[in-house]
């Protein structure tokens, strides 16, 4: 299931949180560098990766990924997918979310 995030204004710079704790075992933690992809579901943006505003970071508890975002095209809905390896052998987790970008004035 893909989550739907709160609407973001094109002028905002925010940090999104992807919480992987539900998919982690008792002694399992996120590890390595998360992989992020961005695609446009609704609207037009020839460069959807421009939504990203820096590298994703795993939080101190190793259960969440913080993702800085910026700008985005008015009227677009972006699908953001974050993929992380875990300390369990051969376990990889993915979370997706839709981020609508609309002027909030």
Backbone atoms as SQL, in Angstrom:
CREATE TABLE atoms (id INTEGER PRIMARY KEY, chain TEXT, resi INTEGER, resn TEXT, atom TEXT, x REAL, y REAL, z REAL);
INSERT INTO atoms VALUES
  (1, 'A', 1, 'UNK', 'N', 0.834, -1.179, 0.000),
  (2, 'A', 1, 'UNK', 'CA', 0.000, 0.000, 0.000),
  (3, 'A', 1, 'UNK', 'C', 0.883, 1.248, 0.000),
  (4, 'A', 2, 'UNK', 'N', 0.517, 2.205, -0.796),
  (5, 'A', 2, 'UNK', 'CA', 1.272, 3.443, -0.905),
  (6, 'A', 2, 'UNK', 'C', 0.597, 4.524, -0.073),
  (7, 'A', 3, 'UNK', 'N', 1.370, 5.166, 0.788),
  (8, 'A', 3, 'UNK', 'CA', 0.846, 6.238, 1.636),
  (9, 'A', 3, 'UNK', 'C', 0.651, 7.509, 0.816),
  (10, 'A', 4, 'UNK', 'N', -0.225, 8.370, 1.260),
  (11, 'A', 4, 'UNK', 'CA', -0.406, 9.689, 0.650),
  (12, 'A', 4, 'UNK', 'C', 0.019, 10.716, 1.688),
  (13, 'A', 5, 'UNK', 'N', 1.026, 11.502, 1.328),
  (14, 'A', 5, 'UNK', 'CA', 1.561, 12.511, 2.236),
  (15, 'A', 5, 'UNK', 'C', 0.723, 13.782, 2.170),
  (16, 'A', 6, 'UNK', 'N', 0.894, 14.657, 3.170),
  (17, 'A', 6, 'UNK', 'CA', 0.237, 15.958, 3.154),
  (18, 'A', 6, 'UNK', 'C', 0.728, 16.760, 1.955),
  (19, 'A', 7, 'UNK', 'N', -0.127, 17.624, 1.438),
  (20, 'A', 7, 'UNK', 'CA', 0.214, 18.468, 0.305),
  (21, 'A', 7, 'UNK', 'C', 1.359, 19.412, 0.655),
  (22, 'A', 8, 'UNK', 'N', 2.282, 19.559, -0.297),
  (23, 'A', 8, 'UNK', 'CA', 3.440, 20.435, -0.144),
  (24, 'A', 8, 'UNK', 'C', 3.302, 21.594, -1.125),
  (25, 'A', 9, 'UNK', 'N', 3.569, 22.801, -0.674),
  (26, 'A', 9, 'UNK', 'CA', 3.601, 23.975, -1.535),
  (27, 'A', 9, 'UNK', 'C', 4.917, 23.966, -2.322),
  (28, 'A', 10, 'UNK', 'N', 4.926, 24.408, -3.597),
  (29, 'A', 10, 'UNK', 'CA', 6.166, 24.426, -4.363),
  (30, 'A', 10, 'UNK', 'C', 7.277, 25.280, -3.721),
  (31, 'A', 11, 'UNK', 'N', 6.911, 26.239, -2.896),
  (32, 'A', 11, 'UNK', 'CA', 7.902, 27.104, -2.259),
  (33, 'A', 11, 'UNK', 'C', 8.546, 26.466, -1.023),
  (34, 'A', 12, 'UNK', 'N', 7.972, 25.388, -0.521),
  (35, 'A', 12, 'UNK', 'CA', 8.462, 24.778, 0.718),
  (36, 'A', 12, 'UNK', 'C', 9.669, 23.875, 0.495),
  (37, 'A', 13, 'UNK', 'N', 10.520, 23.847, 1.511),
  (38, 'A', 13, 'UNK', 'CA', 11.593, 22.866, 1.627),
  (39, 'A', 13, 'UNK', 'C', 11.297, 22.087, 2.902),
  (40, 'A', 14, 'UNK', 'N', 11.086, 20.778, 2.775),
  (41, 'A', 14, 'UNK', 'CA', 10.673, 19.937, 3.892),
  (42, 'A', 14, 'UNK', 'C', 11.564, 18.707, 3.993),
  (43, 'A', 15, 'UNK', 'N', 11.481, 18.034, 5.138),
  (44, 'A', 15, 'UNK', 'CA', 12.110, 16.730, 5.291),
  (45, 'A', 15, 'UNK', 'C', 11.009, 15.711, 5.538),
  (46, 'A', 16, 'UNK', 'N', 10.909, 14.737, 4.630),
  (47, 'A', 16, 'UNK', 'CA', 9.924, 13.667, 4.754),
  (48, 'A', 16, 'UNK', 'C', 10.510, 12.536, 5.583),
  (49, 'A', 17, 'UNK', 'N', 9.651, 11.826, 6.306),
  (50, 'A', 17, 'UNK', 'CA', 10.091, 10.694, 7.118),
  (51, 'A', 17, 'UNK', 'C', 9.436, 9.416, 6.611),
  (52, 'A', 18, 'UNK', 'N', 10.261, 8.414, 6.334),
  (53, 'A', 18, 'UNK', 'CA', 9.796, 7.091, 5.947),
  (54, 'A', 18, 'UNK', 'C', 10.138, 6.148, 7.094),
  (55, 'A', 19, 'UNK', 'N', 9.111, 5.635, 7.765),
  (56, 'A', 19, 'UNK', 'CA', 9.284, 4.808, 8.963),
  (57, 'A', 19, 'UNK', 'C', 9.223, 3.328, 8.593),
  (58, 'A', 20, 'UNK', 'N', 10.358, 2.645, 8.695),
  (59, 'A', 20, 'UNK', 'CA', 10.478, 1.239, 8.335),
  (60, 'A', 20, 'UNK', 'C', 10.308, 0.311, 9.539),
  (61, 'A', 21, 'UNK', 'N', 10.004, 0.829, 10.716),
  (62, 'A', 21, 'UNK', 'CA', 10.007, 0.030, 11.948),
  (63, 'A', 21, 'UNK', 'C', 9.071, -1.179, 11.885),
  (64, 'A', 22, 'UNK', 'N', 7.939, -1.070, 11.197),
  (65, 'A', 22, 'UNK', 'CA', 6.989, -2.183, 11.122),
  (66, 'A', 22, 'UNK', 'C', 7.606, -3.395, 10.415),
  (67, 'A', 23, 'UNK', 'N', 8.466, -3.168, 9.425),
  (68, 'A', 23, 'UNK', 'CA', 9.054, -4.262, 8.668),
  (69, 'A', 23, 'UNK', 'C', 10.323, -4.844, 9.260),
  (70, 'A', 24, 'UNK', 'N', 10.793, -4.255, 10.339),
  (71, 'A', 24, 'UNK', 'CA', 12.042, -4.703, 10.953),
  (72, 'A', 24, 'UNK', 'C', 11.782, -5.715, 12.053),
  (73, 'A', 25, 'UNK', 'N', 12.652, -6.726, 12.146),
  (74, 'A', 25, 'UNK', 'CA', 12.579, -7.683, 13.243),
  (75, 'A', 25, 'UNK', 'C', 13.126, -7.079, 14.522),
  (76, 'A', 26, 'UNK', 'N', 13.069, -7.827, 15.601),
  (77, 'A', 26, 'UNK', 'CA', 13.475, -7.340, 16.918),
  (78, 'A', 26, 'UNK', 'C', 14.912, -6.816, 16.948),
  (79, 'A', 27, 'UNK', 'N', 15.834, -7.500, 16.293),
  (80, 'A', 27, 'UNK', 'CA', 17.244, -7.088, 16.298),
  (81, 'A', 27, 'UNK', 'C', 17.691, -6.562, 14.946),
  (82, 'A', 28, 'UNK', 'N', 16.764, -6.221, 14.103),
  (83, 'A', 28, 'UNK', 'CA', 17.058, -5.789, 12.739),
  (84, 'A', 28, 'UNK', 'C', 17.096, -4.269, 12.665),
  (85, 'A', 29, 'UNK', 'N', 18.027, -3.734, 11.877),
  (86, 'A', 29, 'UNK', 'CA', 18.172, -2.289, 11.706),
  (87, 'A', 29, 'UNK', 'C', 18.408, -1.973, 10.237),
  (88, 'A', 30, 'UNK', 'N', 18.104, -0.734, 9.847),
  (89, 'A', 30, 'UNK', 'CA', 18.439, -0.279, 8.501),
  (90, 'A', 30, 'UNK', 'C', 19.939, -0.067, 8.422),
  (91, 'A', 31, 'UNK', 'N', 20.499, -0.317, 7.248),
  (92, 'A', 31, 'UNK', 'CA', 21.941, -0.160, 7.079),
  (93, 'A', 31, 'UNK', 'C', 22.243, 0.320, 5.665),
  (94, 'A', 32, 'UNK', 'N', 23.427, 0.858, 5.472),
  (95, 'A', 32, 'UNK', 'CA', 23.840, 1.307, 4.147),
  (96, 'A', 32, 'UNK', 'C', 23.202, 2.619, 3.756),
  (97, 'A', 33, 'UNK', 'N', 23.227, 2.897, 2.466),
  (98, 'A', 33, 'UNK', 'CA', 22.659, 4.127, 1.936),
  (99, 'A', 33, 'UNK', 'C', 21.328, 3.815, 1.259),
  (100, 'A', 34, 'UNK', 'N', 20.252, 4.454, 1.690),
  (101, 'A', 34, 'UNK', 'CA', 18.956, 4.215, 1.055),
  (102, 'A', 34, 'UNK', 'C', 18.988, 4.650, -0.416),
  (103, 'A', 35, 'UNK', 'N', 18.217, 3.950, -1.238),
  (104, 'A', 35, 'UNK', 'CA', 18.047, 4.313, -2.645),
  (105, 'A', 35, 'UNK', 'C', 16.690, 4.981, -2.790),
  (106, 'A', 36, 'UNK', 'N', 16.655, 6.103, -3.505),
  (107, 'A', 36, 'UNK', 'CA', 15.414, 6.857, -3.677),
  (108, 'A', 36, 'UNK', 'C', 15.138, 7.052, -5.168),
  (109, 'A', 37, 'UNK', 'N', 13.893, 6.810, -5.565),
  (110, 'A', 37, 'UNK', 'CA', 13.457, 7.127, -6.920),
  (111, 'A', 37, 'UNK', 'C', 12.222, 8.018, -6.832),
  (112, 'A', 38, 'UNK', 'N', 12.097, 8.908, -7.807),
  (113, 'A', 38, 'UNK', 'CA', 10.958, 9.822, -7.866),
  (114, 'A', 38, 'UNK', 'C', 10.375, 9.751, -9.273),
  (115, 'A', 39, 'UNK', 'N', 9.058, 9.584, -9.356),
  (116, 'A', 39, 'UNK', 'CA', 8.352, 9.560, -10.635),
  (117, 'A', 39, 'UNK', 'C', 7.119, 10.455, -10.537),
  (118, 'A', 40, 'UNK', 'N', 6.640, 10.915, -11.665),
  (119, 'A', 40, 'UNK', 'CA', 5.434, 11.741, -11.708),
  (120, 'A', 40, 'UNK', 'C', 4.229, 10.854, -11.997),
  (121, 'A', 41, 'UNK', 'N', 3.233, 10.923, -11.122),
  (122, 'A', 41, 'UNK', 'CA', 1.977, 10.189, -11.325),
  (123, 'A', 41, 'UNK', 'C', 0.938, 11.050, -12.039),
  (124, 'A', 42, 'UNK', 'N', 0.854, 12.313, -11.635),
  (125, 'A', 42, 'UNK', 'CA', -0.097, 13.266, -12.213),
  (126, 'A', 42, 'UNK', 'C', 0.666, 14.546, -12.512),
  (127, 'A', 43, 'UNK', 'N', 0.392, 15.145, -13.648),
  (128, 'A', 43, 'UNK', 'CA', 1.039, 16.393, -14.010),
  (129, 'A', 43, 'UNK', 'C', 2.244, 16.170, -14.908),
  (130, 'A', 44, 'UNK', 'N', 3.023, 17.243, -15.064),
  (131, 'A', 44, 'UNK', 'CA', 4.192, 17.190, -15.937),
  (132, 'A', 44, 'UNK', 'C', 5.399, 17.772, -15.230),
  (133, 'A', 45, 'UNK', 'N', 6.477, 16.995, -15.229),
  (134, 'A', 45, 'UNK', 'CA', 7.766, 17.444, -14.709),
  (135, 'A', 45, 'UNK', 'C', 8.833, 16.619, -15.428),
  (136, 'A', 46, 'UNK', 'N', 9.600, 17.242, -16.323),
  (137, 'A', 46, 'UNK', 'CA', 10.606, 16.499, -17.067),
  (138, 'A', 46, 'UNK', 'C', 11.791, 16.049, -16.215),
  (139, 'A', 47, 'UNK', 'N', 11.922, 16.588, -15.026),
  (140, 'A', 47, 'UNK', 'CA', 13.029, 16.222, -14.141),
  (141, 'A', 47, 'UNK', 'C', 12.569, 15.986, -12.721),
  (142, 'A', 48, 'UNK', 'N', 11.793, 14.920, -12.469),
  (143, 'A', 48, 'UNK', 'CA', 11.223, 14.712, -11.134),
  (144, 'A', 48, 'UNK', 'C', 12.268, 14.527, -10.030),
  (145, 'A', 49, 'UNK', 'N', 13.473, 14.101, -10.379),
  (146, 'A', 49, 'UNK', 'CA', 14.515, 13.942, -9.357),
  (147, 'A', 49, 'UNK', 'C', 14.911, 15.286, -8.751),
  (148, 'A', 50, 'UNK', 'N', 14.561, 16.403, -9.423),
  (149, 'A', 50, 'UNK', 'CA', 14.825, 17.734, -8.876),
  (150, 'A', 50, 'UNK', 'C', 14.043, 18.018, -7.606),
  (151, 'A', 51, 'UNK', 'N', 13.068, 17.172, -7.298),
  (152, 'A', 51, 'UNK', 'CA', 12.324, 17.296, -6.047),
  (153, 'A', 51, 'UNK', 'C', 13.229, 17.030, -4.844),
  (154, 'A', 52, 'UNK', 'N', 14.246, 16.202, -5.047),
  (155, 'A', 52, 'UNK', 'CA', 15.158, 15.851, -3.952),
  (156, 'A', 52, 'UNK', 'C', 16.072, 17.020, -3.627),
  (157, 'A', 53, 'UNK', 'N', 16.321, 17.217, -2.354),
  (158, 'A', 53, 'UNK', 'CA', 17.126, 18.348, -1.877),
  (159, 'A', 53, 'UNK', 'C', 18.260, 17.841, -0.990),
  (160, 'A', 54, 'UNK', 'N', 19.003, 16.884, -1.488),
  (161, 'A', 54, 'UNK', 'CA', 20.084, 16.297, -0.702),
  (162, 'A', 54, 'UNK', 'C', 19.891, 14.800, -0.571),
  (163, 'A', 55, 'UNK', 'N', 20.830, 14.185, 0.110),
  (164, 'A', 55, 'UNK', 'CA', 20.835, 12.725, 0.251),
  (165, 'A', 55, 'UNK', 'C', 19.909, 12.266, 1.372),
  (166, 'A', 56, 'UNK', 'N', 19.336, 11.073, 1.219),
  (167, 'A', 56, 'UNK', 'CA', 18.544, 10.506, 2.310),
  (168, 'A', 56, 'UNK', 'C', 19.460, 10.110, 3.458),
  (169, 'A', 57, 'UNK', 'N', 18.935, 10.126, 4.666),
  (170, 'A', 57, 'UNK', 'CA', 19.734, 9.769, 5.847),
  (171, 'A', 57, 'UNK', 'C', 18.932, 8.848, 6.757),
  (172, 'A', 58, 'UNK', 'N', 19.613, 7.832, 7.281),
  (173, 'A', 58, 'UNK', 'CA', 18.999, 6.939, 8.266),
  (174, 'A', 58, 'UNK', 'C', 19.119, 7.606, 9.627),
  (175, 'A', 59, 'UNK', 'N', 18.026, 7.614, 10.407),
  (176, 'A', 59, 'UNK', 'CA', 18.030, 8.268, 11.723),
  (177, 'A', 59, 'UNK', 'C', 18.879, 7.488, 12.725),
  (178, 'A', 60, 'UNK', 'N', 19.066, 8.055, 13.892),
  (179, 'A', 60, 'UNK', 'CA', 19.903, 7.469, 14.936),
  (180, 'A', 60, 'UNK', 'C', 19.424, 6.132, 15.471),
  (181, 'A', 61, 'UNK', 'N', 18.128, 5.846, 15.346),
  (182, 'A', 61, 'UNK', 'CA', 17.608, 4.557, 15.819),
  (183, 'A', 61, 'UNK', 'C', 17.677, 3.491, 14.728),
  (184, 'A', 62, 'UNK', 'N', 18.091, 3.884, 13.528),
  (185, 'A', 62, 'UNK', 'CA', 18.210, 2.995, 12.367),
  (186, 'A', 62, 'UNK', 'C', 16.888, 2.326, 11.998),
  (187, 'A', 63, 'UNK', 'N', 15.783, 3.073, 12.148),
  (188, 'A', 63, 'UNK', 'CA', 14.464, 2.552, 11.771),
  (189, 'A', 63, 'UNK', 'C', 13.726, 3.482, 10.803),
  (190, 'A', 64, 'UNK', 'N', 14.224, 4.691, 10.616),
  (191, 'A', 64, 'UNK', 'CA', 13.570, 5.684, 9.755),
  (192, 'A', 64, 'UNK', 'C', 14.574, 6.275, 8.779),
  (193, 'A', 65, 'UNK', 'N', 14.027, 6.719, 7.637),
  (194, 'A', 65, 'UNK', 'CA', 14.844, 7.437, 6.658),
  (195, 'A', 65, 'UNK', 'C', 14.275, 8.840, 6.530),
  (196, 'A', 66, 'UNK', 'N', 15.162, 9.834, 6.625),
  (197, 'A', 66, 'UNK', 'CA', 14.782, 11.227, 6.429),
  (198, 'A', 66, 'UNK', 'C', 15.174, 11.629, 5.014),
  (199, 'A', 67, 'UNK', 'N', 14.241, 12.270, 4.310),
  (200, 'A', 67, 'UNK', 'CA', 14.457, 12.642, 2.922),
  (201, 'A', 67, 'UNK', 'C', 14.119, 14.114, 2.712),
  (202, 'A', 68, 'UNK', 'N', 15.129, 14.961, 2.462),
  (203, 'A', 68, 'UNK', 'CA', 14.858, 16.378, 2.210),
  (204, 'A', 68, 'UNK', 'C', 14.325, 16.592, 0.789),
  (205, 'A', 69, 'UNK', 'N', 13.252, 17.376, 0.673),
  (206, 'A', 69, 'UNK', 'CA', 12.656, 17.685, -0.627),
  (207, 'A', 69, 'UNK', 'C', 12.482, 19.188, -0.768),
  (208, 'A', 70, 'UNK', 'N', 12.377, 19.611, -2.019),
  (209, 'A', 70, 'UNK', 'CA', 12.228, 21.037, -2.334),
  (210, 'A', 70, 'UNK', 'C', 11.324, 21.193, -3.552),
  (211, 'A', 71, 'UNK', 'N', 10.878, 22.383, -3.789),
  (212, 'A', 71, 'UNK', 'CA', 10.183, 22.789, -5.012),
  (213, 'A', 71, 'UNK', 'C', 9.116, 21.790, -5.462),
  (214, 'A', 72, 'UNK', 'N', 9.259, 21.262, -6.663),
  (215, 'A', 72, 'UNK', 'CA', 8.224, 20.442, -7.283),
  (216, 'A', 72, 'UNK', 'C', 7.341, 21.318, -8.145),
  (217, 'A', 73, 'UNK', 'N', 6.741, 20.725, -9.153),
  (218, 'A', 73, 'UNK', 'CA', 5.882, 21.474, -10.067),
  (219, 'A', 73, 'UNK', 'C', 4.446, 21.516, -9.568),
  (220, 'A', 74, 'UNK', 'N', 3.871, 22.695, -9.634),
  (221, 'A', 74, 'UNK', 'CA', 2.472, 22.915, -9.265),
  (222, 'A', 74, 'UNK', 'C', 1.574, 21.929, -10.001),
  (223, 'A', 75, 'UNK', 'N', 0.708, 21.257, -9.275),
  (224, 'A', 75, 'UNK', 'CA', -0.254, 20.337, -9.855),
  (225, 'A', 75, 'UNK', 'C', 0.252, 18.921, -10.043),
  (226, 'A', 76, 'UNK', 'N', 1.512, 18.660, -9.686),
  (227, 'A', 76, 'UNK', 'CA', 2.059, 17.308, -9.831),
  (228, 'A', 76, 'UNK', 'C', 1.832, 16.481, -8.571),
  (229, 'A', 77, 'UNK', 'N', 1.616, 15.201, -8.772),
  (230, 'A', 77, 'UNK', 'CA', 1.666, 14.213, -7.701),
  (231, 'A', 77, 'UNK', 'C', 2.885, 13.352, -7.985),
  (232, 'A', 78, 'UNK', 'N', 3.808, 13.284, -7.033),
  (233, 'A', 78, 'UNK', 'CA', 5.052, 12.536, -7.188),
  (234, 'A', 78, 'UNK', 'C', 4.966, 11.227, -6.408),
  (235, 'A', 79, 'UNK', 'N', 5.459, 10.161, -7.003),
  (236, 'A', 79, 'UNK', 'CA', 5.601, 8.892, -6.309),
  (237, 'A', 79, 'UNK', 'C', 7.056, 8.773, -5.879),
  (238, 'A', 80, 'UNK', 'N', 7.267, 8.719, -4.567),
  (239, 'A', 80, 'UNK', 'CA', 8.607, 8.615, -4.007),
  (240, 'A', 80, 'UNK', 'C', 8.764, 7.223, -3.418),
  (241, 'A', 81, 'UNK', 'N', 9.822, 6.526, -3.832),
  (242, 'A', 81, 'UNK', 'CA', 10.089, 5.176, -3.334),
  (243, 'A', 81, 'UNK', 'C', 11.457, 5.150, -2.683),
  (244, 'A', 82, 'UNK', 'N', 11.494, 4.646, -1.438),
  (245, 'A', 82, 'UNK', 'CA', 12.738, 4.529, -0.679),
  (246, 'A', 82, 'UNK', 'C', 12.992, 3.045, -0.410),
  (247, 'A', 83, 'UNK', 'N', 14.188, 2.584, -0.771),
  (248, 'A', 83, 'UNK', 'CA', 14.570, 1.181, -0.597),
  (249, 'A', 83, 'UNK', 'C', 15.798, 1.125, 0.305),
  (250, 'A', 84, 'UNK', 'N', 15.751, 0.239, 1.322),
  (251, 'A', 84, 'UNK', 'CA', 16.847, 0.118, 2.288),
  (252, 'A', 84, 'UNK', 'C', 17.196, -1.341, 2.534),
  (253, 'A', 85, 'UNK', 'N', 18.481, -1.582, 2.695),
  (254, 'A', 85, 'UNK', 'CA', 18.947, -2.887, 3.161),
  (255, 'A', 85, 'UNK', 'C', 18.834, -2.901, 4.686),
  (256, 'A', 86, 'UNK', 'N', 18.800, -4.103, 5.249),
  (257, 'A', 86, 'UNK', 'CA', 18.754, -4.235, 6.701),
  (258, 'A', 86, 'UNK', 'C', 19.915, -5.108, 7.164),
  (259, 'A', 87, 'UNK', 'N', 20.091, -5.176, 8.469),
  (260, 'A', 87, 'UNK', 'CA', 21.168, -6.001, 9.014),
  (261, 'A', 87, 'UNK', 'C', 20.863, -7.491, 8.917),
  (262, 'A', 88, 'UNK', 'N', 19.602, -7.865, 8.665),
  (263, 'A', 88, 'UNK', 'CA', 19.267, -9.271, 8.444),
  (264, 'A', 88, 'UNK', 'C', 19.811, -9.688, 7.084),
  (265, 'A', 89, 'UNK', 'N', 20.306, -10.891, 6.988),
  (266, 'A', 89, 'UNK', 'CA', 20.867, -11.380, 5.736),
  (267, 'A', 89, 'UNK', 'C', 19.829, -11.340, 4.620),
  (268, 'A', 90, 'UNK', 'N', 20.181, -10.727, 3.527),
  (269, 'A', 90, 'UNK', 'CA', 19.359, -10.704, 2.301),
  (270, 'A', 90, 'UNK', 'C', 17.992, -10.054, 2.470),
  (271, 'A', 91, 'UNK', 'N', 17.801, -9.201, 3.437),
  (272, 'A', 91, 'UNK', 'CA', 16.507, -8.547, 3.621),
  (273, 'A', 91, 'UNK', 'C', 16.596, -7.108, 3.126),
  (274, 'A', 92, 'UNK', 'N', 15.666, -6.747, 2.239),
  (275, 'A', 92, 'UNK', 'CA', 15.581, -5.395, 1.702),
  (276, 'A', 92, 'UNK', 'C', 14.132, -4.942, 1.868),
  (277, 'A', 93, 'UNK', 'N', 13.942, -3.711, 2.338),
  (278, 'A', 93, 'UNK', 'CA', 12.599, -3.154, 2.543),
  (279, 'A', 93, 'UNK', 'C', 12.385, -1.952, 1.639),
  (280, 'A', 94, 'UNK', 'N', 11.138, -1.739, 1.230),
  (281, 'A', 94, 'UNK', 'CA', 10.790, -0.586, 0.396),
  (282, 'A', 94, 'UNK', 'C', 9.506, 0.050, 0.908),
  (283, 'A', 95, 'UNK', 'N', 9.473, 1.367, 0.875),
  (284, 'A', 95, 'UNK', 'CA', 8.264, 2.129, 1.187),
  (285, 'A', 95, 'UNK', 'C', 8.042, 3.151, 0.072),
  (286, 'A', 96, 'UNK', 'N', 6.779, 3.368, -0.271),
  (287, 'A', 96, 'UNK', 'CA', 6.415, 4.354, -1.287),
  (288, 'A', 96, 'UNK', 'C', 5.390, 5.314, -0.727),
  (289, 'A', 97, 'UNK', 'N', 5.421, 6.534, -1.232),
  (290, 'A', 97, 'UNK', 'CA', 4.445, 7.539, -0.821),
  (291, 'A', 97, 'UNK', 'C', 4.186, 8.493, -1.964),
  (292, 'A', 98, 'UNK', 'N', 2.968, 9.009, -2.028),
  (293, 'A', 98, 'UNK', 'CA', 2.599, 10.012, -3.020),
  (294, 'A', 98, 'UNK', 'C', 2.654, 11.381, -2.347),
  (295, 'A', 99, 'UNK', 'N', 3.368, 12.311, -2.997),
  (296, 'A', 99, 'UNK', 'CA', 3.482, 13.679, -2.495),
  (297, 'A', 99, 'UNK', 'C', 2.812, 14.620, -3.491),
  (298, 'A', 100, 'UNK', 'N', 1.637, 15.173, -3.136),
  (299, 'A', 100, 'UNK', 'CA', 0.991, 16.165, -4.014),
  (300, 'A', 100, 'UNK', 'C', 1.627, 17.545, -3.800),
  (301, 'A', 101, 'UNK', 'N', 1.860, 18.250, -4.895),
  (302, 'A', 101, 'UNK', 'CA', 2.422, 19.604, -4.819),
  (303, 'A', 101, 'UNK', 'C', 1.382, 20.577, -5.377),
  (304, 'A', 102, 'UNK', 'N', 0.910, 21.441, -4.497),
  (305, 'A', 102, 'UNK', 'CA', -0.110, 22.431, -4.845),
  (306, 'A', 102, 'UNK', 'C', 0.181, 23.731, -4.086),
  (307, 'A', 103, 'UNK', 'N', -0.133, 24.868, -4.700),
  (308, 'A', 103, 'UNK', 'CA', 0.001, 26.139, -3.993),
  (309, 'A', 103, 'UNK', 'C', -0.986, 26.168, -2.843),
  (310, 'A', 104, 'UNK', 'N', -0.504, 26.572, -1.676),
  (311, 'A', 104, 'UNK', 'CA', -1.331, 26.551, -0.483),
  (312, 'A', 104, 'UNK', 'C', -1.803, 27.944, -0.063),
  (313, 'A', 105, 'UNK', 'N', -1.874, 28.876, -0.987),
  (314, 'A', 105, 'UNK', 'CA', -2.286, 30.241, -0.619),
  (315, 'A', 105, 'UNK', 'C', -3.769, 30.397, -0.600);
